Every structure is written in structure tokens, then in C-alpha cells.
Amino acid sequence: MLYNAYELQRTMLSSAAAMASVSAQLLSNPMLPFGYFGLAPVLGSALDVFAHMATPRGKPAFNIESVTVGGKTHGVTEAIVLHKPFGNLLRFTHDGLPDDAPSLLIVAPMSGHYATLLRGTVARMLETNVVYITDWADAKLVPTHAGRFDLDDYIDYIISYLEFIGPGTHMLAVCQPSVPSYAAAAVMGANQHPCRPATLTMMGGPIDTREAPTSVNDLAMQRPLEWFEHSVIATVPLSYPGAGRKVYPGFLQLAGFFSMNLGNHIMSHYAMFKHLVEGDGESADATKGFYDEYRSVCDMTAEFYLQTIEHVFQKHSLPKNQFVHRGQRIDLGAIRDTALLAIEGENDDISGIGQTRASLHLAKNLSEAKKRYYLAKDVGHYGIFNGSKWRNRIAPVVEEWIAQNSRPALKVVA
């Protein structure tokens, strides 16, 4: 019922948004008389803001067409290089990269947003690396015959991506995937897998949420797992390919995102309204661009969402050395030669200071020379991987770590 009620509301709002958009264009068109009445610009701007808020969003495109390195611009090639039901592997490259450029796997969050949320991360690291990224699927679009997708499958997908790319690959995990990426590195380390990552960079990841818990952590701890299962899990309606699949809907995740900082979001839209009234289309478009991405959400499988709540936020299975993959306990001590870089934002209100740094202490058999911690001053959660502070202050640290810990690729014997 929850999903069907949302679909009904979405349909009604779509029609209202279309009407508001047309009305806003009429009121602001200089060729028509409406724009010369006193209240027309104000009303048109208000309708424009409403239309933008109510319009449904689909999956955005990366649209990374070029990168500039050393003053020279290079065209970017994007390709799907590996297809899997719950997530394709994308590759970005350009002709300015040397033949021995490092390969970097960026593991995008499966937390309600699409991988395009990391567009800025990809574009910056593409300057010096062949970049691969996990393009996770919207669970409501995956037919039920494709089976389940849980934390075990997530770890298996990461391992299969690393195998596809080959030995010597570097890995960067942003927020939520820090846990399964760390686990994958341990599993591969225990097996002395030739494709285990040369480096693993974890950015704002909830490795140990007992450290400086945030409101996100508190919410997960305040209610039993059964509450989440009964209150936020819905069934995909018949109108989607994944009909019948149990999911944590993206629209609920989005509602949670907005409720955490409702005042800021209201003020952002009010600022957008003022820019439109004043004719400052450039500033208004910047706000629209952010919310176009922010409001593009997708569903997660119920089993993956519930296991994440249980093991990451409630039981703290990984830092307690109780995390299990395919029936085998994961030994973090098996990470012996994958260099670890933990990055945290000083003002991160989602992953508190110390949660990611804990990964360095847990890898007890890794030499201190292969561990590094970086605290980004005056940076919030999203600023860790997007924006000017990411490009100018944080990305160079990642690049330096990759260069320092690159190892010759070993030939994989079939």
C-alpha cells in the first residue's frame, strides 16, 4: 500500500508540475503581456520553484565530456565494460593518460542515490587515472528472477569487479561501501588473491559507528530491526520490472535526507525563488542542478538494507571481528599489503570523526607505513568527495597515496 500510495501522489504531482511549468513560462515570457504586470514575475518564480520540486526524476547521466590536464583538454570516453543484474561496471578514460596510468575502482554508495552523485569524484580522479565505477541498479527495475542481493552479494560484486580490472588496481570507497570494500579487501587478502587492491581509500565511511555517533547512527540504534522491516520495507508495484520485490524505497530515503536538514533545504529553495524574481538565472540554475541530482533516488533491496542496519549500525559486526561472508568470519588481520587511507571531514554530520579512522587500527597486521589518516578541515560529508575542497585539497592526497603504493601488475595465471 505504501508504494502504491506514493505512485498515486507522484502521478498527481507530475500533472500539477507540468501545469505550473507552463504557467511559469507564460508569466515570464517577454513577448506576452503577463510579464509586465507587477506580480507576474513573483508568481511565475513561485510556480517555477514548485514545478522543479514536484517534477519526477529519473537516472541522471554522468555527462563527463572532457577533462583538462596541464592546460590541455582531452575528450572522455565512457563505456559499460561489465554487465551484472544489480550493477554495471563503468570505465572512464581519455587519450591523455599514459599507458601505465593507474586503474582506480570507485565503489559508489548503494544508499538511495545513483552513482552519478560521485560525478565530481570521477571527473577529478580521471585526470590521472583510468577510472572505473560501480553503477548500482535501481532495485525496482531488477526482475525477481535475478534473485536476491545482500551484503554477501555486494562483497562478491566488488571482488568480481577487481578481478575484471586486474592486478594492481586501486580502490576508493565513499561512505557506505567502505564497510563491504574493507571486507572484500580482507577476504582477498586472506586468499592471497592476485587481484587484491593495491590501495583502499575509505572516505567518510561507517567502519565503527560507536565512534562519535551521529543522528543517522542514533536513528538506527533507537528501534529494533523488526521495526525497520515492518515500517519502511515496501513491495514494488506491478508497473515496474521488479514487481513483487521487497525494497527500501528511494523516496523514503529522500524524505529522511530532507528531514535531517529541513531548514537548510527550505532556505535553499527560498534563495532559488529570490534569484528567479531578480532575474539571476545562473544562481537559480546552480541550485536546480544540485537538487536535480539530490532528488534522483533509487530503491535498495530489502535484504541489503536490513543487513546494513543490523551489522553496521546495530551489532557493529566488522569492528568486533564478527562480520561473516558466505559463512566464514572475515579476518581483518589478513590485510597485509593493501595500503589503507582513511579520510574524514571535520564537519561530517553523517559519519562522525573516528568512524573511518578505526579501519587503520583494525588492520593489526598491516605495517604503519601502509596506513594514513587525513582529516579534511572545514569539510562536511558531501564536501569530502565533491566541490573545490575535494578537487584542490583532498584528491591530491589520494593521488599521492596511489603513486606511493602502486605495485607492478602481476600476470594472472588462468
N, C-alpha and C positions, 0 to 999 in steps of 0.2 A: 504493500500500500504506500509506503514511504516514497519509493521510486516513482510510482505512477502519479502520486500527488505532485511530485516535483516536475514531472514531464508535462502535466496539465498546466501548472503555473508557468513553466518555461514557454509553452506554446502561446499562452495568453500574453505574456510579456513581450514575446517576439513580435506579435502583431502591433502592440502598443509602441514598441520601439521603432518599428518601421514607420508608423504614422508620425511619431514625434520627429524622426529624422527628416521626413519630407516637409513637415511644418517648419522645422528649423531652417531648412534651405530656402523655403519661400520667404520667411521673415527676414532673412539676411541677404537676399538677392538684390543687388543694387539696381537691377533692371526692372524691379517691381516696386510698386508704391508702398508696400508694407514697411520696408526698411526705413522710411522717412518719418514714421510715427515714433513718438518718444519712447514707448515701452516695447517696441518691436525688437530691438537688439537684446534687451534684457530677457524677454520671453523666449526669443529664439535661442539664446545661450542656455537658458534653463532646459529647454527641450533637447538641445544638443547633448547636454550632460546626462539627462535621463536616458536618451537613446543609446549613448555609449555604455551606460551602466547596465541596461536591460538587454542589449544585443547578445545572443548566444555566441560562444567562442568555440572554434574547432582547434585542431592541432596546428600550431604555428610552424613556419618553415625557418630554417637556420638563416638563410639568405646571407651567408658569408661569401661575398663575391670576390673579394681581393684582400690582400694584406700588404702592408708597406714595411719593408725591412731595409735599413740602411739607406733610406731615401728612395728606394726603388719599389714600385708597385708590382705585385705578382697576382695573376688570376688564380683563384682557388678552385680545386676540383673536389666535389663531394660525391661519395658513392656508397651504396649499401654493399658491403663485402661479405656479410654472413647473415642469413635469414633464420630466425627462430620464432616460434609462435608467440612468445611473450617478450621478445625484444630483439631488434636487428642490431647489427654492429655496423656503425658508420665510420668511414675513413675520410679525413680531410688532408689534402696535401697541396703543394704548389711547386712550380718548376724552379723556384729559387732555393730550395732546400738541397744541401749536399747529399751525395749518395749514402753517406754514413750518418745521416741525421737520426737522432734517437726516435724510437717509437714510443708513444705515450698513450696509454689506455685511460681515459677519463670515465670513471664509473658515476653515472648520474643518479640522483636520488629517485627512488620509487616511493614518493611521498605525496602524490597528488598532482604535481606539476610535470610537464613534459621535459625532456632533456634540453629543449631549447632555452630553458631558464639559465643554462650554462653557456649561452651563446658567447658572452664576453670571455668566459674561461677558455673556450675553444679557440676563439679568434686570437687571443694573446699568446697562447702556447703554440699555436700554429706557426708563429713567426720562426721558431727554431726546431720544431718537432713535427714528425708525421703524427697526426692526432687521430685517435680512434675514440668513439664514444658509444656508450650503451644507450640505445634508443628504445626505452621500455614501452611496451604496448599498453593501450587503454584496455583494461580487463573486460570491459563490457563489449569490446569488439572481438574478443577471442572466443571462438566456439567452444562449447563444453567438451567436445570430443578431443580437444587439445590437452585435457587433463588439468591437474592441479598446478599451482605454482606457490611454493612456500619458501622458507629460508634456506632449506637444503637445495632447492632448485636454483635459488638466487646464487648461492655459492658455486654450484655446478656451472651455471652460465658464465660466471666470471672466469672460472678455470678454463672453460672451453674457448672463451674469447682470447685469453692469454695463449692458449695452445695454437689458436689460429694465427695470431700475430707472430708468435715465435719467441725464441730465447732472447734474453737481454731487454725485454720490454719493461718500461717504467709504468707505474700505475698511480693515479691520483683519484681519491675518493672525496666527494663533497657531502658533508653532513651524514645523513642516514646510512649510506653504503659504506661508511668507514668500518662498521662492525662486520658485515659479511666479507668485505675486501680484506680486512685484517685476518679473519678466519680462513679465507681462501689462501692467503699467503702462508699461514701456519700449516694448513693441510698439504700444500705443495712442498713446503719446506720439509715436513716430516717424510714425504715420499722422495725427497731429493729430485723433484720434478725438474727436468731441464728448462721448462718454460716458466719457472717461478720468477716473480718480478725482481728486477734489479733494485728498484726502489719502490717504496709505498709512501705517498704523501697523503695524510689524512687532515682534512680541513673542517673545523667545527663539527667534529663527529662525536656521537654519544657513546664513546667506548666504556666509560664508567659514570653513569648518571648520578651516582652517590656524591660525586664531587660538584659542589656549587649547583645544586638543583635549581632549575628554572620553573616558571609557571607551566611549561609543557610537561616537565617531569612530574610536577605535583599533580597535574590532572590525571596522568597515567597511574599514579600511585593511590589516588583518593578512592577509586572504585575497583571492585573485583573484576576479573577477566570476564565473568559471566555478564556483567552489566554492559560491557562493550559489545559482546556477542549479540545480546538481545536488543540493544538500543541503537547501534549505529551500523549494523550489518543489514544490507538490503539485497533483494533479488533483482537481477537485470530483467527489464520488461521484454516482451516478445518483439518489440520493434528493433532490437539490436541483435547482431550476430551471436553475442554471448548470452542470449536469453536463457534464464534459469540458473546462471552462475551467481554464487554468493559473493558480494563485493562490499568493500568500504567505499561508498560513492565519493567522487571528487567534489561534488557540490557541498557535502558535509565538511570535508577538509577545508574548502574555501571559506565556509562560514566560520570555521574555527580560526583561520588566519585573520579574517576581518575582525572578529570579536576580540582578539588579543590586543589589537591596536586600533579600536574603532574610532577614537578621537582623531588620530592621525589621518585615517582614511577619509573621514568627513572633511577635515580641513584641506586635504589634497584635492578633493572634488570641488570644494568651495573656491579654492585657488584657481582651478581649471575654469570654473564659471566666470570668475573675475577677469581672467585672461581673455576669454571669449568676448565678454562685454567690451573690453578695452581694445579689441581687435588684435591682441597679441597671439596670433595663431601658432607661432613657433613654440612658445611656452606651453600652450594648451596641448599641442601635439606631443610634446615630450611626456606630459602626464598621461595622455591617452596611450602612448606607446608602452609605458610601464604597465598600465592596467590591462592592456590587451594581452600581455604575457602573463601577468599575475593572475588574471581570471580565467586563463586557459587551463583547465584541470581535467584529470582523468581518474578512472577508478582503479583501485587495487584489489587483488583477490583477497577474500576474507581470511583465508588461512595465513597468508603472508602478513597481513595487518595484525591479526591477533597474536601470532607468534612473536612479532616485533614488540608489541606491547608487553607480552609475558616475559620474554627473555632479555630484552634490552632495558626496559624501564621498570619492571616489577621484580624479577628474580636476579637481575644483574649477572646472568649466567657466564658471560665472557670474562669479566674481571675476577669472578670466583672460580675460574677454571672448571666450569660445569657445562660449558657450551658443547653441544653434541652435533655432529654432522654424519648423517647416514648411519647412526648407531654407534659411532666412535667419538670418544671425547677428544676435543681439539686441544692439542698441546701447544700453547703459545711459545714455549721454550724451543720449539722446532724451528723458529725463525732465527737463523744463524748468519745469513749473509744477505738478506734483503734489508737495505738501508731504510730506516724509518724517519720521516719528517712529520712532526705534529705542529699544526698551525691553528692558532686560536685568535679570535677577535676580542679586544678588550671590552667592547660594549655588546657582546653577543648575548641576546636575551632568549635564545633558543637552546644553545649548547653552552653551558657555563664554563668559566675558566677552570681548567684542570681535567675536564672530562676527556678531552682528546690527548692531553699530555700523559694521561695514565697509560696509554699504549706503550710508551717508552719504558716504563717501569715493569710492565708485564712481560716484555720480551727479555727475560732474565739471562738468556744465553747469547744475546747479541752484544757485540763489543760497543763500548761507549762512543767510539769513533764513528760508528754507523747509526748514531742516534742524534737527532737535532730537534730543538724546540724553538718555535718562533711565535712571539706574542705581537700581534698587529695592533699598535696603539690607535685609539680613536676610531676603531672599526667595528661595525655591527655584524650581524650574521651574514647578510647578503653582500656586504662590502668586502667580505673575505675573498669572494670569487667573481665579483663584478665591479666595474667602476674604476675610477682613476687610481685609487689606493691599491686595488688589486693589480692593475697594469704596471704601476710605477714602483710599488714597494714590495708587494708580496710575490708576484710572478718571478722577478729576478732571483729571489731566494730559492724558489722551486727549480728554476733553470740551473742555478749554481749547484744545487744538490744532485740534480740529474747528471750534470757534467762530471761532478766529483766522484760519482758512484756508478758510472757506466762501466759495463764489463763486456769483453768480446763475446759476440754471439757464438754459441756452441751449436754444432750441427746436430739436429735431431735424427737419431737412427730409428728408422721405421721398424 
